[in-house]
Amino acid sequence: MHGLKRFSALFGLFWILSSLGYSAESTYLNYNQLTQRLKALQKQHSAGVHLSELAVSSEKRTVWLLEISALSEKERPDHPAMLALAGVEGNHLVGTEVAVAFAERLCGTKEKTGEFQDLLKTTTIYIIPRLNPDGAERYFLTPRQEMETNTTPFDDDHDGLIDEDGPEDLNGDGVISLMRVEHPDGTYIEHPDDPRVLIKADPAKGERGKWLLLSEGKDHDGDKKIGEDPLGGVNFNHNFPYQYPWFDPQAGIYPICEKETRAMAEFMVSHPHIGIFMTFAANDNLLKTPASEDQTSGRDPQTKIRTEDVKYYDELGKIYRKLMGIEKPVESPSAKGSVADWIYFHRGRLSLCARVWSPEIALAMKKKEDKNAPAEKDAKTGASKIEAATKENESKKEKEDERGKTEIEYLKWLDQNAPGAFLPWREFKHPDYPGKKVEIGGLVPFADTLPPESVLKELMPGQVDFLTQLARKLPRIHFREVEAKPLGSGVYDLRILVENTGYLPTVLAHGVRAGVQADAIKPTRLEIDLPKEAFLSGARRTMLPPIPGGGNAEVHLVIQPKSKTQVKCEVISALAGRDERTVEFKKEGGR
């Protein structure tokens, strides 16, 4: 009998995965598969790929770090770098797929066509494909459970017990889904247009709640609550210092308290040449340009992107949306204590974040497809039916109830593209609610965070293309002109023109402030290899202002090199690399 039940549960899980577009061998990489792919990449490209251990998780899984570059280990700190981070939340496996595909493209394409040879001779690409391997591994276990956190034990309900009241697969279908309970204290009602969707009852509209909405499970600790103390843990995307959400149960006991987040933060601080940071996580600042503000006073913290910096977010967001096939900005969530915000606000780097998939993204891409479809004409007016429907929707927009609208549209999309992603509500006799109607169902785990296999294949090229374009946006510092003009009596006017041939400035506007307050970014400096007494005007070291992409900075010095006939000049930028030039001092008359 037990074997039959187990077979039924496994068959149910297999049917759900198949209907979602996932094969028995999942499209997404588990820990062992990820490790094998990364080791194979290093073995095939040993000259330019280095794989190392960034940290070890609570469950003894390695957090892997990839370094891809044609530069030697000694040369890398003197050249610009980019870091791509994925798998910050346990349920964001799609980011790992993008990160691995990006690494393989950098290596594979370099050998075949040489597309990235020049880039990798001057740039290092760091990739952390999965920061939270423990949480991600829950995807591959039965029953399937969606977790944002890691599995570090935590007393969520503060009752002195740890992880004692988590969700449970009550109906044996192999997944942890939702449970709705008909109850006088319920705050949800069924949507009139689609009873599968529950919306919050609005007393102002005369509505009275009918359902409690809970995770599938029982009251294991007798406190009349269900699933309030699940397995784990800390959501790494709430565990960083900027706007750290104190007392949030998923934020950890203090900022960067986990081994994985600590290692990530230490790596960032110890690699100051990283000028671009890209995160794949639940928050996003590419689908819609983030809010901005002018510089606050020196004592007030910066809480929005600086006005001078937001133009880069805006332009890069347009590139990203175009590659995604999304025409208009899409509202996306933010996250308190996120790694992306910490990188910009505390470390002063360009910090981008992509969600990759969500119901809103799916619907935005669908609208683009609908717009490109041949327009069906209305027989009477001759107008496009899509145009007519759009005008009708716009006229009703003010009166329309937005509750549940996205959920209903997304369910329709799932019905067409991933049938089986929604489990019909089915009655269940629940021991904690005798005499009350209890139903189990709703979206299967990961249905609104991971795209089905067919859609993942469509998304991947655009995501990887964006990363390859982004790697070319780093600032790059060079000498454009170095000229010593004799003034007589062994004195020279030394004119130096330094240029930034990259896209980004040598330091963002907020990077200047972060550099002063937290020593996050040292200013670009010009150094001349002469003793201080040789400078009649100027100094051996000159600090340069931020140089925009395509811009330059000019320096004039009056020097008396005495016996020296040539001198080394060096320009050093934290994020844009360094360059050297030797200047020769010709005597009057050109001798």
QUIRAHU-V917128 format. One record per residue. RES is the residue in one small letter. SS is DSSP state (hx for helix, st for strand, lp for the rest). PSI is psi in radians with two decimals (999 if undefined). OMEGA is omega in whole degrees, -180 to 180 (* if undefined). Layout:
BEGIN
res->RES ss->SS psi->PSI omega->OMEGA
res->RES ss->SS psi->PSI omega->OMEGA
END
This chain:
BEGIN
res->m ss->lp psi->-0.77 omega->179
res->h ss->hx psi->-0.66 omega->178
res->g ss->hx psi->-0.68 omega->179
res->l ss->hx psi->-0.73 omega->179
res->k ss->hx psi->-0.74 omega->-179
res->r ss->hx psi->-0.72 omega->178
res->f ss->hx psi->-0.73 omega->-180
res->s ss->hx psi->-0.73 omega->-180
res->a ss->hx psi->-0.77 omega->-179
res->l ss->hx psi->-0.67 omega->178
res->f ss->hx psi->-0.70 omega->179
res->g ss->hx psi->-0.72 omega->179
res->l ss->hx psi->-0.74 omega->179
res->f ss->hx psi->-0.72 omega->-180
res->w ss->hx psi->-0.72 omega->179
res->i ss->hx psi->-0.81 omega->-179
res->l ss->hx psi->-0.72 omega->-180
res->s ss->hx psi->-0.71 omega->-178
res->s ss->hx psi->-0.42 omega->178
res->l ss->lp psi->-0.11 omega->-178
res->g ss->lp psi->0.21 omega->177
res->y ss->lp psi->2.31 omega->178
res->s ss->lp psi->2.97 omega->179
res->a ss->lp psi->-0.68 omega->170
res->e ss->lp psi->1.84 omega->-168
res->s ss->lp psi->2.59 omega->174
res->t ss->lp psi->-0.60 omega->-176
res->y ss->lp psi->2.58 omega->-173
res->l ss->lp psi->2.21 omega->170
res->n ss->lp psi->-3.13 omega->-173
res->y ss->hx psi->-0.80 omega->-178
res->n ss->hx psi->-0.72 omega->179
res->q ss->hx psi->-0.73 omega->177
res->l ss->hx psi->-0.81 omega->180
res->t ss->hx psi->-0.75 omega->180
res->q ss->hx psi->-0.73 omega->180
res->r ss->hx psi->-0.74 omega->-178
res->l ss->hx psi->-0.71 omega->179
res->k ss->hx psi->-0.64 omega->177
res->a ss->hx psi->-0.68 omega->179
res->l ss->hx psi->-0.76 omega->178
res->q ss->hx psi->-0.71 omega->-179
res->k ss->hx psi->-0.71 omega->-178
res->q ss->hx psi->-0.46 omega->-175
res->h ss->lp psi->0.93 omega->-172
res->s ss->lp psi->-0.45 omega->-178
res->a ss->lp psi->-0.56 omega->-174
res->g ss->lp psi->-0.04 omega->-177
res->v ss->st psi->2.23 omega->177
res->h ss->st psi->2.19 omega->179
res->l ss->st psi->2.24 omega->-178
res->s ss->st psi->2.98 omega->-179
res->e ss->st psi->2.05 omega->176
res->l ss->st psi->-0.72 omega->-179
res->a ss->st psi->2.99 omega->174
res->v ss->st psi->2.24 omega->-175
res->s ss->lp psi->3.05 omega->180
res->s ss->lp psi->-0.56 omega->179
res->e ss->lp psi->0.35 omega->173
res->k ss->lp psi->0.58 omega->173
res->r ss->lp psi->2.49 omega->-179
res->t ss->st psi->2.33 omega->169
res->v ss->st psi->1.95 omega->-172
res->w ss->st psi->2.56 omega->175
res->l ss->st psi->2.19 omega->176
res->l ss->st psi->2.37 omega->171
res->e ss->st psi->2.14 omega->-179
res->i ss->st psi->2.06 omega->-178
res->s ss->lp psi->2.65 omega->172
res->a ss->lp psi->-0.04 omega->179
res->l ss->lp psi->2.69 omega->175
res->s ss->lp psi->2.85 omega->180
res->e ss->hx psi->-0.61 omega->179
res->k ss->hx psi->-0.59 omega->-177
res->e ss->hx psi->-0.47 omega->-170
res->r ss->hx psi->-0.74 omega->-180
res->p ss->lp psi->-0.31 omega->-179
res->d ss->lp psi->0.17 omega->-180
res->h ss->lp psi->2.74 omega->-178
res->p ss->lp psi->2.72 omega->-179
res->a ss->st psi->2.74 omega->176
res->m ss->st psi->2.51 omega->177
res->l ss->st psi->2.22 omega->174
res->a ss->st psi->2.20 omega->-177
res->l ss->st psi->2.31 omega->180
res->a ss->lp psi->2.98 omega->177
res->g ss->lp psi->0.59 omega->179
res->v ss->lp psi->-0.79 omega->173
res->e ss->lp psi->2.62 omega->-177
res->g ss->lp psi->-0.49 omega->-177
res->n ss->lp psi->0.04 omega->-176
res->h ss->lp psi->1.06 omega->-178
res->l ss->hx psi->-0.39 omega->-178
res->v ss->hx psi->-0.57 omega->178
res->g ss->hx psi->-0.65 omega->177
res->t ss->hx psi->-0.72 omega->179
res->e ss->hx psi->-0.73 omega->179
res->v ss->hx psi->-0.78 omega->-178
res->a ss->hx psi->-0.76 omega->-180
res->v ss->hx psi->-0.73 omega->179
res->a ss->hx psi->-0.67 omega->178
res->f ss->hx psi->-0.78 omega->179
res->a ss->hx psi->-0.77 omega->-178
res->e ss->hx psi->-0.58 omega->177
res->r ss->hx psi->-0.73 omega->178
res->l ss->hx psi->-0.74 omega->-177
res->c ss->hx psi->-0.85 omega->-176
res->g ss->hx psi->-0.80 omega->-178
res->t ss->hx psi->-0.61 omega->180
res->k ss->hx psi->-0.72 omega->-178
res->e ss->hx psi->-0.64 omega->-173
res->k ss->hx psi->-0.78 omega->-172
res->t ss->lp psi->-0.22 omega->-177
res->g ss->lp psi->0.26 omega->-176
res->e ss->lp psi->-0.62 omega->-174
res->f ss->lp psi->0.15 omega->-178
res->q ss->hx psi->-0.86 omega->-180
res->d ss->hx psi->-0.70 omega->180
res->l ss->hx psi->-0.83 omega->-175
res->l ss->hx psi->-0.24 omega->174
res->k ss->hx psi->-0.29 omega->-177
res->t ss->hx psi->0.05 omega->-170
res->t ss->lp psi->2.57 omega->171
res->t ss->st psi->2.30 omega->176
res->i ss->st psi->2.05 omega->174
res->y ss->st psi->2.39 omega->180
res->i ss->st psi->2.18 omega->171
res->i ss->st psi->1.71 omega->-170
res->p ss->lp psi->-0.39 omega->179
res->r ss->lp psi->1.80 omega->-179
res->l ss->lp psi->-0.52 omega->-176
res->n ss->lp psi->1.31 omega->-177
res->p ss->hx psi->-0.50 omega->-179
res->d ss->hx psi->-0.81 omega->178
res->g ss->hx psi->-0.68 omega->-179
res->a ss->hx psi->-0.56 omega->-176
res->e ss->hx psi->-0.30 omega->178
res->r ss->hx psi->-0.41 omega->178
res->y ss->hx psi->-0.53 omega->-172
res->f ss->hx psi->0.06 omega->-179
res->l ss->lp psi->2.76 omega->176
res->t ss->lp psi->2.31 omega->-1
res->p ss->lp psi->2.58 omega->-180
res->r ss->st psi->2.26 omega->-177
res->q ss->lp psi->2.31 omega->-179
res->e ss->lp psi->2.14 omega->-179
res->m ss->lp psi->2.26 omega->171
res->e ss->lp psi->-0.49 omega->-173
res->t ss->lp psi->3.04 omega->167
res->n ss->lp psi->-2.93 omega->-176
res->t ss->lp psi->0.34 omega->176
res->t ss->lp psi->2.17 omega->-179
res->p ss->lp psi->2.43 omega->-179
res->f ss->lp psi->2.42 omega->179
res->d ss->lp psi->1.47 omega->-175
res->d ss->lp psi->-0.67 omega->-175
res->d ss->lp psi->0.13 omega->174
res->h ss->lp psi->0.79 omega->178
res->d ss->lp psi->0.20 omega->179
res->g ss->lp psi->-0.11 omega->178
res->l ss->lp psi->2.72 omega->-174
res->i ss->lp psi->2.17 omega->174
res->d ss->lp psi->0.63 omega->-175
res->e ss->lp psi->-0.13 omega->-176
res->d ss->st psi->1.23 omega->180
res->g ss->lp psi->3.12 omega->179
res->p ss->lp psi->2.82 omega->-177
res->e ss->lp psi->2.49 omega->179
res->d ss->lp psi->1.51 omega->-174
res->l ss->lp psi->-0.67 omega->-175
res->n ss->lp psi->0.04 omega->173
res->g ss->lp psi->0.49 omega->-180
res->d ss->lp psi->0.07 omega->174
res->g ss->lp psi->0.04 omega->179
res->v ss->st psi->2.66 omega->173
res->i ss->lp psi->1.87 omega->-178
res->s ss->lp psi->-2.57 omega->-177
res->l ss->st psi->2.89 omega->180
res->m ss->st psi->2.28 omega->176
res->r ss->st psi->2.40 omega->-175
res->v ss->st psi->2.16 omega->176
res->e ss->st psi->2.05 omega->-168
res->h ss->lp psi->2.52 omega->178
res->p ss->lp psi->-0.47 omega->180
res->d ss->lp psi->0.09 omega->-179
res->g ss->lp psi->2.56 omega->-179
res->t ss->lp psi->0.04 omega->-177
res->y ss->st psi->2.64 omega->173
res->i ss->st psi->2.82 omega->176
res->e ss->st psi->2.48 omega->178
res->h ss->st psi->2.34 omega->-177
res->p ss->lp psi->-0.43 omega->-178
res->d ss->lp psi->-0.33 omega->180
res->d ss->st psi->1.77 omega->-176
res->p ss->st psi->-0.17 omega->176
res->r ss->st psi->-0.45 omega->-174
res->v ss->st psi->2.31 omega->175
res->l ss->st psi->2.41 omega->177
res->i ss->st psi->2.73 omega->178
res->k ss->st psi->2.28 omega->177
res->a ss->lp psi->2.46 omega->-180
res->d ss->lp psi->1.85 omega->-180
res->p ss->hx psi->-0.51 omega->-180
res->a ss->hx psi->-0.39 omega->178
res->k ss->hx psi->0.14 omega->-179
res->g ss->lp psi->0.32 omega->-178
res->e ss->lp psi->2.56 omega->179
res->r ss->lp psi->2.25 omega->-178
res->g ss->lp psi->2.57 omega->-178
res->k ss->lp psi->-0.62 omega->-171
res->w ss->st psi->2.49 omega->161
res->l ss->st psi->2.44 omega->179
res->l ss->st psi->2.05 omega->-172
res->l ss->st psi->2.91 omega->170
res->s ss->st psi->2.69 omega->-179
res->e ss->lp psi->2.15 omega->-179
res->g ss->lp psi->-3.04 omega->180
res->k ss->lp psi->2.95 omega->175
res->d ss->lp psi->1.63 omega->-174
res->h ss->lp psi->-0.39 omega->-177
res->d ss->lp psi->0.17 omega->172
res->g ss->lp psi->0.48 omega->-179
res->d ss->lp psi->0.26 omega->178
res->k ss->lp psi->0.35 omega->177
res->k ss->lp psi->2.66 omega->-177
res->i ss->lp psi->2.23 omega->173
res->g ss->lp psi->0.46 omega->-176
res->e ss->lp psi->-0.12 omega->177
res->d ss->st psi->1.27 omega->-177
res->p ss->lp psi->3.14 omega->177
res->l ss->lp psi->2.32 omega->179
res->g ss->lp psi->-3.03 omega->-12
res->g ss->lp psi->-3.01 omega->-175
res->v ss->lp psi->2.26 omega->171
res->n ss->lp psi->1.94 omega->-175
res->f ss->hx psi->-0.42 omega->-178
res->n ss->hx psi->0.12 omega->170
res->h ss->hx psi->0.19 omega->-169
res->n ss->lp psi->0.20 omega->-178
res->f ss->lp psi->2.76 omega->-166
res->p ss->lp psi->-0.58 omega->-175
res->y ss->lp psi->2.15 omega->-178
res->q ss->lp psi->0.76 omega->179
res->y ss->lp psi->2.23 omega->-176
res->p ss->lp psi->1.46 omega->179
res->w ss->lp psi->2.43 omega->177
res->f ss->lp psi->0.03 omega->169
res->d ss->lp psi->2.20 omega->-175
res->p ss->lp psi->-0.37 omega->180
res->q ss->lp psi->0.06 omega->-175
res->a ss->lp psi->-0.16 omega->-176
res->g ss->lp psi->3.02 omega->-175
res->i ss->lp psi->-0.32 omega->173
res->y ss->lp psi->2.88 omega->-178
res->p ss->lp psi->2.50 omega->-178
res->i ss->lp psi->0.87 omega->-180
res->c ss->lp psi->-0.28 omega->-178
res->e ss->lp psi->2.63 omega->-178
res->k ss->hx psi->-0.66 omega->-177
res->e ss->hx psi->-0.80 omega->-179
res->t ss->hx psi->-0.62 omega->177
res->r ss->hx psi->-0.79 omega->-180
res->a ss->hx psi->-0.68 omega->179
res->m ss->hx psi->-0.79 omega->-180
res->a ss->hx psi->-0.74 omega->180
res->e ss->hx psi->-0.64 omega->178
res->f ss->hx psi->-0.75 omega->-179
res->m ss->hx psi->-0.76 omega->-179
res->v ss->hx psi->-0.63 omega->-177
res->s ss->hx psi->-0.04 omega->177
res->h ss->lp psi->1.26 omega->-174
res->p ss->lp psi->-0.14 omega->-180
res->h ss->lp psi->0.00 omega->178
res->i ss->st psi->2.01 omega->-175
res->g ss->st psi->-0.36 omega->178
res->i ss->st psi->2.33 omega->179
res->f ss->st psi->2.23 omega->-180
res->m ss->st psi->2.15 omega->-180
res->t ss->st psi->2.46 omega->169
res->f ss->st psi->1.97 omega->-174
res->a ss->lp psi->-3.02 omega->-176
res->a ss->lp psi->-0.41 omega->176
res->n ss->lp psi->2.91 omega->-171
res->d ss->lp psi->2.44 omega->173
res->n ss->lp psi->0.30 omega->177
res->l ss->lp psi->-0.52 omega->180
res->l ss->lp psi->-0.43 omega->175
res->k ss->lp psi->2.36 omega->-179
res->t ss->lp psi->2.23 omega->-179
res->p ss->lp psi->2.75 omega->178
res->a ss->lp psi->2.64 omega->-178
res->s ss->st psi->2.90 omega->176
res->e ss->st psi->2.74 omega->176
res->d ss->lp psi->2.90 omega->-178
res->q ss->lp psi->2.31 omega->174
res->t ss->lp psi->3.03 omega->179
res->s ss->lp psi->2.88 omega->-177
res->g ss->lp psi->-0.44 omega->-176
res->r ss->lp psi->-0.38 omega->-177
res->d ss->lp psi->2.42 omega->179
res->p ss->lp psi->2.58 omega->175
res->q ss->lp psi->2.20 omega->-178
res->t ss->lp psi->-0.12 omega->176
res->k ss->lp psi->2.82 omega->179
res->i ss->st psi->2.38 omega->178
res->r ss->st psi->2.50 omega->-180
res->t ss->hx psi->-0.67 omega->-180
res->e ss->hx psi->-0.41 omega->-176
res->d ss->hx psi->-0.43 omega->-170
res->v ss->hx psi->-0.38 omega->180
res->k ss->hx psi->-0.54 omega->178
res->y ss->hx psi->-0.69 omega->176
res->y ss->hx psi->-0.69 omega->-179
res->d ss->hx psi->-0.85 omega->-177
res->e ss->hx psi->-0.74 omega->180
res->l ss->hx psi->-0.57 omega->175
res->g ss->hx psi->-0.68 omega->177
res->k ss->hx psi->-0.74 omega->178
res->i ss->hx psi->-0.77 omega->-178
res->y ss->hx psi->-0.80 omega->-178
res->r ss->hx psi->-0.63 omega->178
res->k ss->hx psi->-0.75 omega->178
res->l ss->hx psi->-0.49 omega->179
res->m ss->hx psi->-0.16 omega->-177
res->g ss->lp psi->0.53 omega->180
res->i ss->lp psi->2.16 omega->-174
res->e ss->lp psi->-0.69 omega->-175
res->k ss->lp psi->2.69 omega->178
res->p ss->lp psi->2.57 omega->-179
res->v ss->lp psi->2.27 omega->178
res->e ss->lp psi->2.36 omega->-179
res->s ss->lp psi->2.66 omega->-178
res->p ss->lp psi->2.72 omega->170
res->s ss->lp psi->3.09 omega->-179
res->a ss->lp psi->2.22 omega->175
res->k ss->lp psi->2.35 omega->179
res->g ss->lp psi->0.42 omega->-177
res->s ss->lp psi->2.68 omega->178
res->v ss->hx psi->-0.63 omega->-179
res->a ss->hx psi->-0.76 omega->179
res->d ss->hx psi->-0.67 omega->179
res->w ss->hx psi->-0.72 omega->-178
res->i ss->hx psi->-0.71 omega->180
res->y ss->hx psi->-0.94 omega->-169
res->f ss->hx psi->-0.54 omega->180
res->h ss->lp psi->-0.48 omega->-177
res->r ss->lp psi->-0.15 omega->171
res->g ss->lp psi->0.31 omega->-180
res->r ss->lp psi->2.77 omega->169
res->l ss->st psi->2.14 omega->-174
res->s ss->st psi->1.88 omega->-178
res->l ss->st psi->2.66 omega->-177
res->c ss->st psi->2.27 omega->-179
res->a ss->st psi->2.32 omega->179
res->r ss->lp psi->-0.47 omega->179
res->v ss->lp psi->-0.89 omega->-174
res->w ss->lp psi->2.47 omega->175
res->s ss->lp psi->2.89 omega->175
res->p ss->hx psi->-0.71 omega->-179
res->e ss->hx psi->-0.68 omega->178
res->i ss->hx psi->-0.77 omega->179
res->a ss->hx psi->-0.76 omega->-178
res->l ss->hx psi->-0.61 omega->178
res->a ss->hx psi->-0.67 omega->177
res->m ss->hx psi->-0.62 omega->179
res->k ss->hx psi->-0.72 omega->-180
res->k ss->hx psi->-0.64 omega->177
res->k ss->hx psi->-0.73 omega->179
res->e ss->hx psi->-0.74 omega->180
res->d ss->hx psi->-0.68 omega->-178
res->k ss->hx psi->-0.60 omega->-179
res->n ss->hx psi->-0.20 omega->180
res->a ss->lp psi->2.64 omega->178
res->p ss->lp psi->2.29 omega->-175
res->a ss->lp psi->2.22 omega->177
res->e ss->lp psi->2.25 omega->-175
res->k ss->st psi->2.55 omega->174
res->d ss->lp psi->2.33 omega->-175
res->a ss->lp psi->-0.61 omega->-176
res->k ss->lp psi->-0.87 omega->-173
res->t ss->lp psi->-0.37 omega->-177
res->g ss->lp psi->0.01 omega->-180
res->a ss->lp psi->2.70 omega->176
res->s ss->st psi->2.36 omega->179
res->k ss->hx psi->-0.55 omega->177
res->i ss->hx psi->-0.75 omega->179
res->e ss->hx psi->-0.74 omega->180
res->a ss->hx psi->-0.73 omega->180
res->a ss->hx psi->-0.66 omega->179
res->t ss->hx psi->-0.79 omega->178
res->k ss->hx psi->-0.70 omega->179
res->e ss->hx psi->-0.72 omega->179
res->n ss->hx psi->-0.69 omega->179
res->e ss->hx psi->-0.65 omega->180
res->s ss->hx psi->-0.46 omega->-179
res->k ss->hx psi->-0.09 omega->-170
res->k ss->lp psi->-0.73 omega->-178
res->e ss->lp psi->-0.55 omega->-177
res->k ss->lp psi->-0.28 omega->-172
res->e ss->lp psi->2.43 omega->176
res->d ss->lp psi->2.03 omega->-175
res->e ss->lp psi->-0.16 omega->-177
res->r ss->lp psi->2.20 omega->176
res->g ss->lp psi->0.03 omega->-176
res->k ss->hx psi->-0.85 omega->-179
res->t ss->hx psi->-0.73 omega->-179
res->e ss->hx psi->-0.74 omega->-179
res->i ss->hx psi->-0.78 omega->180
res->e ss->hx psi->-0.68 omega->-180
res->y ss->hx psi->-0.64 omega->177
res->l ss->hx psi->-0.67 omega->176
res->k ss->hx psi->-0.70 omega->178
res->w ss->hx psi->-0.75 omega->179
res->l ss->hx psi->-0.67 omega->179
res->d ss->hx psi->-0.59 omega->-178
res->q ss->hx psi->-0.59 omega->-171
res->n ss->hx psi->-0.39 omega->-180
res->a ss->lp psi->1.13 omega->-179
res->p ss->lp psi->2.40 omega->-176
res->g ss->lp psi->-0.11 omega->179
res->a ss->lp psi->-0.38 omega->176
res->f ss->st psi->2.18 omega->178
res->l ss->st psi->2.11 omega->-180
res->p ss->st psi->2.49 omega->178
res->w ss->st psi->2.12 omega->180
res->r ss->st psi->2.43 omega->-174
res->e ss->st psi->2.53 omega->-180
res->f ss->lp psi->2.32 omega->178
res->k ss->lp psi->1.85 omega->-174
res->h ss->lp psi->2.20 omega->-177
res->p ss->lp psi->-0.43 omega->-180
res->d ss->lp psi->-0.19 omega->-179
res->y ss->lp psi->1.11 omega->-180
res->p ss->lp psi->2.36 omega->178
res->g ss->lp psi->-0.02 omega->-179
res->k ss->lp psi->2.63 omega->-180
res->k ss->lp psi->2.13 omega->179
res->v ss->st psi->2.32 omega->179
res->e ss->st psi->2.47 omega->178
res->i ss->st psi->2.37 omega->-180
res->g ss->st psi->-2.58 omega->-179
res->g ss->st psi->-3.00 omega->179
res->l ss->st psi->2.43 omega->175
res->v ss->lp psi->2.74 omega->179
res->p ss->lp psi->2.43 omega->176
res->f ss->lp psi->0.04 omega->-177
res->a ss->lp psi->-0.47 omega->179
res->d ss->lp psi->0.14 omega->177
res->t ss->lp psi->-0.36 omega->179
res->l ss->lp psi->2.30 omega->177
res->p ss->lp psi->2.61 omega->173
res->p ss->lp psi->2.88 omega->-174
res->e ss->hx psi->-0.79 omega->-178
res->s ss->hx psi->-0.67 omega->-180
res->v ss->hx psi->-0.63 omega->178
res->l ss->hx psi->-0.73 omega->179
res->k ss->hx psi->-0.60 omega->178
res->e ss->hx psi->-0.60 omega->-177
res->l ss->hx psi->-0.60 omega->-168
res->m ss->hx psi->-0.80 omega->-178
res->p ss->hx psi->-0.73 omega->-180
res->g ss->hx psi->-0.70 omega->179
res->q ss->hx psi->-0.79 omega->-179
res->v ss->hx psi->-0.67 omega->177
res->d ss->hx psi->-0.70 omega->-180
res->f ss->hx psi->-0.77 omega->180
res->l ss->hx psi->-0.69 omega->180
res->t ss->hx psi->-0.64 omega->175
res->q ss->hx psi->-0.70 omega->-178
res->l ss->hx psi->-0.66 omega->-179
res->a ss->hx psi->-0.38 omega->179
res->r ss->lp psi->0.05 omega->-177
res->k ss->lp psi->0.03 omega->-178
res->l ss->lp psi->2.65 omega->174
res->p ss->lp psi->2.65 omega->-179
res->r ss->lp psi->2.07 omega->-174
res->i ss->st psi->2.42 omega->179
res->h ss->st psi->2.73 omega->168
res->f ss->st psi->2.27 omega->174
res->r ss->st psi->-0.78 omega->179
res->e ss->st psi->2.41 omega->172
res->v ss->st psi->2.03 omega->-174
res->e ss->st psi->2.28 omega->177
res->a ss->st psi->1.99 omega->-178
res->k ss->st psi->2.12 omega->-178
res->p ss->st psi->2.37 omega->178
res->l ss->st psi->-0.10 omega->-178
res->g ss->st psi->2.68 omega->178
res->s ss->lp psi->0.53 omega->178
res->g ss->lp psi->0.25 omega->-180
res->v ss->st psi->2.47 omega->-177
res->y ss->st psi->2.52 omega->170
res->d ss->st psi->1.94 omega->-178
res->l ss->st psi->1.97 omega->180
res->r ss->st psi->2.21 omega->-177
res->i ss->st psi->2.26 omega->177
res->l ss->st psi->2.03 omega->-180
res->v ss->st psi->2.32 omega->-179
res->e ss->st psi->2.70 omega->174
res->n ss->st psi->1.87 omega->-177
res->t ss->lp psi->0.02 omega->180
res->g ss->lp psi->-3.00 omega->-180
res->y ss->lp psi->-0.86 omega->-178
res->l ss->lp psi->2.74 omega->173
res->p ss->lp psi->2.84 omega->179
res->t ss->lp psi->-0.42 omega->173
res->v ss->lp psi->2.41 omega->177
res->l ss->lp psi->2.84 omega->179
res->a ss->hx psi->-0.77 omega->179
res->h ss->hx psi->-0.40 omega->176
res->g ss->hx psi->-0.57 omega->177
res->v ss->hx psi->-0.78 omega->-179
res->r ss->hx psi->-0.75 omega->179
res->a ss->hx psi->-0.61 omega->179
res->g ss->hx psi->-0.66 omega->179
res->v ss->hx psi->-0.77 omega->-173
res->q ss->hx psi->-0.66 omega->-174
res->a ss->hx psi->0.15 omega->-177
res->d ss->lp psi->0.66 omega->-176
res->a ss->lp psi->-0.65 omega->-179
res->i ss->lp psi->2.09 omega->178
res->k ss->lp psi->2.51 omega->-179
res->p ss->lp psi->2.68 omega->175
res->t ss->lp psi->2.40 omega->-176
res->r ss->st psi->2.62 omega->176
res->l ss->st psi->2.24 omega->-179
res->e ss->st psi->2.34 omega->-180
res->i ss->st psi->2.25 omega->-176
res->d ss->lp psi->1.19 omega->176
res->l ss->lp psi->2.65 omega->176
res->p ss->lp psi->2.76 omega->-174
res->k ss->hx psi->-0.50 omega->-179
res->e ss->hx psi->-0.19 omega->179
res->a ss->hx psi->-0.17 omega->-175
res->f ss->st psi->1.96 omega->175
res->l ss->st psi->-0.48 omega->175
res->s ss->st psi->2.24 omega->-177
res->g ss->lp psi->-2.92 omega->-175
res->a ss->lp psi->2.93 omega->-180
res->r ss->lp psi->-0.59 omega->180
res->r ss->st psi->2.24 omega->179
res->t ss->st psi->2.17 omega->177
res->m ss->st psi->2.26 omega->-178
res->l ss->lp psi->2.60 omega->176
res->p ss->lp psi->2.93 omega->174
res->p ss->lp psi->2.34 omega->-179
res->i ss->lp psi->2.09 omega->-179
res->p ss->lp psi->2.82 omega->175
res->g ss->lp psi->2.26 omega->-177
res->g ss->lp psi->-0.01 omega->-178
res->g ss->lp psi->-3.10 omega->-179
res->n ss->st psi->2.91 omega->175
res->a ss->st psi->2.37 omega->-177
res->e ss->st psi->2.42 omega->180
res->v ss->st psi->2.34 omega->175
res->h ss->st psi->2.26 omega->178
res->l ss->st psi->2.54 omega->173
res->v ss->st psi->2.06 omega->-173
res->i ss->st psi->2.79 omega->175
res->q ss->lp psi->1.55 omega->-172
res->p ss->lp psi->-0.15 omega->-180
res->k ss->lp psi->-2.01 omega->-173
res->s ss->lp psi->-0.22 omega->-177
res->k ss->lp psi->2.38 omega->178
res->t ss->lp psi->-0.27 omega->175
res->q ss->st psi->2.65 omega->-174
res->v ss->st psi->2.49 omega->177
res->k ss->st psi->2.27 omega->173
res->c ss->st psi->2.46 omega->-179
res->e ss->st psi->2.31 omega->174
res->v ss->st psi->2.31 omega->-173
res->i ss->st psi->2.16 omega->178
res->s ss->st psi->2.39 omega->-179
res->a ss->lp psi->-0.71 omega->-173
res->l ss->lp psi->-0.31 omega->-173
res->a ss->lp psi->0.12 omega->178
res->g ss->st psi->-2.79 omega->180
res->r ss->st psi->2.82 omega->180
res->d ss->st psi->2.65 omega->180
res->e ss->st psi->2.62 omega->176
res->r ss->st psi->2.44 omega->177
res->t ss->st psi->2.25 omega->180
res->v ss->st psi->2.39 omega->179
res->e ss->st psi->2.46 omega->-180
res->f ss->lp psi->1.88 omega->178
res->k ss->lp psi->2.51 omega->180
res->k ss->lp psi->2.92 omega->179
res->e ss->hx psi->2.42 omega->-179
res->g ss->hx psi->0.05 omega->176
res->g ss->hx psi->0.11 omega->-179
res->r ss->lp psi->999 omega->*
END
